[in-house]
């Protein structure tokens, strides 16, 4: 595949090589202690839906890779570029060999292109916004021009900054939220939006999923609490029914006693 960049004089070739076992992956540190929590909170509610989990790869800070070289370059001059999105969803992916631990993902060679990637911004935007092809390829350029990920999300929880981009005509276009402040994500067929509250000991803003009907996809502890509330409601209903039955029994006994005192035999006493 030959791709022209924003600089019309620069073109490059994209390939999809599988990484050799001894390939040294980048070991970039997580910039913010909240980032692993944000990533886990996005994955956890999806686990309740087999149709979203089957043959899917849902990872954070995981190498997404492609080979890039100038058209006239030899295969030896090809440069393998790996970026680690803060969150990524891919489905379907090829089953991994049970004897091998998946340590990276190369689209087309190992499955489809990711449906969505996300970046959680720290205090500085850094290379998430780098759009040009250079010796150091920025994430924006990598996702848009090389991998061609259909949906790209940039989120900064501290300032409630959320941008969702969709790939249209070869370039990312900023999407507008619906009346609920949410964005429809094709491929997952879910809405994505912000939610504020406490989860896993962290209080603040989170990214969360809603289904097509507008129902929030619950975290496991919320499902447990919901089941507890349902069980308590059922217990209360059963107790009310027991009390009603007891009141009805006492009422019937009082009526029967009055009838006996009046000399009126009951059917079962005749």
C-alpha positions, 0 to 999 in steps of 0.5 A, spaced: 500 500 500 502 506 497 500 512 501 501 520 500 502 524 506 500 531 508 506 533 505 505 532 497 512 530 496 512 525 501 509 518 500 511 511 503 509 504 503 505 500 508 506 493 510 503 488 515 509 484 518 509 480 524 514 482 529 519 477 530 520 474 537 526 478 539 523 485 537 524 490 542 517 493 544 517 501 546 517 501 554 513 508 555 511 509 562 504 510 564 503 518 565 498 518 569 495 513 575 488 514 573 489 511 566 489 504 568 483 505 571 480 509 566 482 503 561 479 497 565 473 501 567 471 501 559 473 494 558 469 491 564 462 492 562 463 489 556 465 482 559 458 481 560 456 481 553 459 475 549 457 478 542 462 483 544 468 479 547 468 473 542 474 473 538 475 480 541 482 484 543 481 489 548 487 492 551 491 498 554 498 500 552 499 494 548 503 495 541 499 496 535 504 495 529 505 496 522 511 496 517 513 503 513 518 505 508 519 509 502 516 506 496 523 505 493 526 502 499 528 495 500 525 490 505 531 491 509 530 498 510 523 498 512 521 501 519 516 497 524 512 502 527 509 501 534 504 505 538 501 503 544 494 506 545 491 507 552 485 503 550 484 499 543 478 494 541 479 490 535 474 484 533 475 479 530 482 477 531 485 471 529 486 466 535 493 466 538 497 460 538 496 457 545 503 456 546 505 464 545 503 470 549 500 475 544 505 481 545 503 486 540 498 486 534 499 487 527 492 489 523 491 485 516 496 480 519 493 478 525 485 480 524 482 486 522 483 494 523 481 496 530 474 499 531 477 504 536 483 507 539 483 512 545 488 516 548 487 519 555 491 526 555 496 528 561 497 535 562 501 536 556 497 533 549 504 530 547 504 526 540 497 524 540 496 530 536 502 529 531 499 529 524 505 530 520 509 524 517 516 525 520 522 521 523 518 520 529 511 518 527 505 521 531 500 517 534 494 521 530 498 520 523 499 513 525 492 512 527 489 516 521 494 515 515 497 508 517 492 504 520 486 507 518 482 506 525 475 508 524 474 512 530 479 515 535 477 518 542 481 523 546 480 524 553 482 528 559 478 527 565 481 532 569 478 538 564 472 534 562 475 534 555 472 529 550 473 529 542 471 523 538 474 523 531 471 519 525 475 517 519 472 520 513 475 521 506 481 519 509 482 524 514 479 524 521 473 529 522 471 531 529 464 528 531 458 532 534 455 529 541 448 527 541 443 531 545 445 526 551 452 528 550 454 521 547 457 519 541 455 513 537 461 508 536 460 503 530 463 496 530 461 496 538 454 499 536 454 503 543 454 510 545 460 513 548 460 518 553 462 521 560 460 520 567 462 523 573 462 519 580 466 514 584 469 507 582 475 503 584 477 508 589 477 514 584 472 520 584 472 524 577 470 523 570 470 516 567 468 514 559 462 509 559 458 505 555 450 506 553 446 501 549 442 503 543 436 504 547 440 509 552 441 504 558 448 504 561 452 498 561 453 497 568 460 495 572 460 489 576 459 492 582 453 496 580 450 489 577 451 486 584 448 492 587 442 492 582 441 484 584 441 486 591 436 491 591 432 487 586 432 481 591 431 486 597 425 489 593 422 481 592 423 480 599 419 486 601 414 484 596 414 477 599 413 480 606 407 484 604 404 478 601 405 474 608 402 480 612 396 480 607 395 473 608 396 473 615 391 479 616 386 475 611 386 469 616 385 473 622 379 477 619 376 470 617 377 467 624 374 474 627 368 473 622 367 466 623 367 467 631 362 472 630 357 467 626 358 462 631 356 467 637 350 469 632 348 461 632 350 461 625 353 454 623 359 455 618 359 450 612 364 446 615 361 445 622 354 443 619 
